[in-house]
Amino acid sequence: MREIFVIVKKELKRFFTDKRMLMSLILPGVLIFVLYSLMGNLIGEAMIPSQEYTYAVCVENESETFKTYMDSLKMKYEKVELSAEEAEKKLVDKELDLFISFSDDFDGVGSNKNVVIKYNSAKTESAKIYTALQTLYTQNSIENVIYKYTVNAGVETPDLATEEDVMRMMLTMFVPFILMIFLVTGSVAVASESIAGEKERGTIATLLVTPVKREYIALGKIIALTITALFSSLVSFVGLMASLPNLLQLENLGASVNIDLNVYGTSTFIGMLGIILVSVMMFTMFMSVLSTFAKSVKEASQFVTPAMIVVMLASITSMIGGGKAATNPALYFIPIYNCVQCLAMLFSGEFYGLCYLITILTDILVVVAGVIALAKMFNNEKIMLNK
């Protein structure tokens, strides 16, 4: 029994005195806490009507209940005078957030009263105000015995979003997340084995004594790994795009999204390819640095877990955006996050040239800095020979 405790003590000491191993044990928990906390906050903000946004609303035969409900929701709004036809057109064009029409004598006692509420689900703000008001009116129509009325009676669909807008929103929300996971997975698969594997097998020592500058060795590995990871990522990208018609089917919800990639021009796909390229270069550089720092493939795999969580944290922002990319250029200085937002921008059909340029230049600088750091690591005997 004593021998068992000796082994336990030895192993625990090894785990908790090795700084790198201790970091790999603690960091995932910290990142998971940050990930889920941020997800909760961002999703909460996305679901709760904004306190700052001013909603554009067209009201026909306004009821006293409308102002009461809007005040209770604490929503800022401005009324736009339009005919029903004009309001519906502006809803389709996303220039209006809500059209609400009350039947005559809606506030009086009587029958055959109805309120029609129309919106555009492809616009986040429109969906927010519709959900809030529709819930209140529906609940009140059920509870109110005297002033009984119906909500959207005879209206086939209150949602005026076009099929193309819905498709773009779905692609914007889901494809950047899935694609970024594919890209980082491809980089992880090749980078971990290439450097940490050679260190573990002892072949890296032979390579380092060759009459070649270590900076060139590091650069050569980065280029080869990037090409390999890029090939893997492009195959994944083609597979993803081919599977989209099946991936985004919503038959279980009584609707389906027809995927027609012809709405995107050649320039859009070239823009996506540029983001994919810089993303793969960046991921490969990150994973190569981690692989070089690790003593073995197993240790490199432990370091990869926190890196994957960081990528997931950045990638989920495409889902939270509600089909819209960030418009603040300052946010595009954040590596990984900027790639996700650029993909969201391209899939949504919008293009902010300055944001795209900032993303490309920022990520290239990050890659250059990583290559310089990797070259310095290759010149460090303690790191390369696991001393």
Disulfide bonds with the S-S distance in Angstrom:
none
